[in-house]
Amino acid sequence: MTIRVMHVGLGPIGIGVLKQVVERPGFEVAAAVDIDPEIVGRDVGEILGFDDKVGIEVQRELEGALADHEADVVALCTGSTLPSIHSQLESIFRAGLPVVSTTEELSFPHFSNEALAGEIDKLARNAGVAVVGTGVNPGFAMDTLPIVLSAACERVDSVTVDRIQDASVRRIPFQKKIGAGLDPEDFRQKADRLEIRHVGLTESVAMIAAAFGWKLDRITDVIEPKIAEEPVASSYLSVEPGQVAGLIQDGVGYRDGEPVIRLHMEAYLGAPQTYDAVSIEGSPSMYTKVEAGIPGDIATAAVAVNTLPRALVAPPGLHTMRDLPIPSWWAGA
C-alpha cells in the first residue's frame, strides 16, 4: 500500500511533512502547492536539498492541482486558524479528498468555533471524506498523551501538563511567534492583538475535558513575557537583558469553579532544560516526564504523517485525535 499525498503549504512544517513523505516507506508525493514565488516551479527534491529530483514541481494554484491530481489524501499546512483555511478545505472537499491539517484551531474546534466546526463537519460528510487537525501541540503532547495515560485510572480529579522548551533550537517562525527579541511593551501589544501566542491551549483543554466527559465552566488562556536576565541568542536572533526571550502561557479549564485542567507552557531562548511532563491526580495518581522533551518540529510533522493512514479509513466528517484509533508510527505495510 502506497499513500499518495498532496502537500498544500510548504513553510517549515509543510517542508517537514514533505521530507518525511519522500523518505518514509509507504508514502509518495502526488503534488505540492505553495504561493511562495521563490519555490513555485521548482522540484520538491531541490527544495529539500536532495541531489536527485523527485519529479514533482511546486504549483501555485490549489484549484489547478486538485483538477489534475492522483492523490489519496491532502496534508494541509497553511495556517493556524479556521477562517484562514476554510476556503481551502472547501476546494479540497469538492475534489473528494480527505485532509490531515496542522491547523491548530482545527485540532478541537468545537469549544471556540462551534458554528464553523459544524459547517466543516457538514461539508466533509457531504463530500464523503474525513478531516482531522493534529500535530505535536495541539494534537499530542498536551492532549492526546494525557488522555491515553488516563486510561489506567479509575478516577481522575485533575490533570496538569507542563511543556518547557529551549526555543533557541526551534525554527525562526516559532521564535517570532513567541516574541523573542521584542521589548516587553511591544510584546504585550502584540499579545493583545493575538499576534504573539501559542495557538492551541484552549483546544487541548477542551479536548481533554470532552474525553473525560467533563463540562467546563470556562477556559482561560493567559500569556506573559519571559524577560531575559542575561544575553541569550539563537542562530537567528539575539536577545539582550530586559528584552523578551519568549513566553509563558497557561491554559486552565474550570469545573464547578475549580481548576481541573492546567496546561503550562514555557518557550523561550535559553531555558535551562527542555521536558514534557504529565501529572494526573486521581486513583491511581500518575506522573510521567519525557526528559529532553518531545521535539516540536520533527514531532509535528511525524504526528501529521502518521495520521494520514487514519484519515483514509475514518468515517466522513470532522474528527479529532480523541476520535481516531490510538496514533502510532506507521511503517507503510
Steps between C-alpha positions, in 0.01 A plus 500: 500500500636839399325815615523784248511836677423846366690760700335840539721753678879469502607712791736344757241250627372423151858435390542267799192303397618492138844370599354215702262404220789489252729300729260263677372173351134481411466861387563695183451860393205547265512881477630806683344847524631826644464870423866591563642617166846389610401134487215486244615300199788334683528124555426396857828307512685826437300676771593225744866527409521154344743413224227337292170641380176345617316580180239726658508876449338742742180654363356834603130438447319255726205468261730401217672235708165360614370486142790285388593292805572137569497545876339295774518762777603862558751622758386858564761719674404857420353681802423485872137616501180351361402807295840498330452148362124487448502573126788256449305226673197572281710456186664182626166348603356575155785295358399210725819484706541447876718746692756486778583854607747660741255789555497537877140621531382196303635261765188543717291788363171419670558722806618824338363465148187287533317648200796479264587153628145388424522645149833324430360174635195531272714579195724201567205265554335617178826438315538156659847577643664541840690802633714518813727765652809382683867554579719472806327782689206505466444143387729300724720631783242698697177317412523155337783388731321584829176358361669167426674492839166552674383163365679340797296701753178406676457866597651828383479812714731730307765506227807719471723504192830688485678563170831682549716578196828667420375683193848580373501172305159558340427648158502879458120530446453333840747736666316798354164352602611495866626860484872437537699822460212740565480768766246412775252769394511388137443144620193593699348702215553215253371247750185710541456490122557120507809542282713332764378184664508127483180403321337188638491499880128569508443221246711257704318582824165451328611170345606358837173611660297340221692175533432492874135595462556818699291812433720801567382835635765687305848484351761771552810556286752742654824610334795669672846595369813325623751781552867421436727558800818451297585500127365198312504413133397251236629449149246760388487778758653644818321611815643753745418521873162666545370380165256215451657155468167327437169434669334329792144393427239324711176345384269406787166323495260555791232257614257596777722800564815292551802480265509136388708521182821703500718526191820691569737589218832680510684562174792738507859536389740371763262283701728287724314178421250359255240243601138391479321380812150372576363483853164336570341527843251224565499127555768412430687827481769495234795708388704456185777716358661496158857611564636733230140547384311407186674680209245747366579524131585135426216373717241734347582366155516141625162513673346644184657237274408216736140625498470485119411126499239564772332772295471271200288246686314731741127558447407824319493814711712710735707293742743569784783288633274372779260359239755308296675171589807545723765671286825321430797495269408339171748291299309501175395134504 
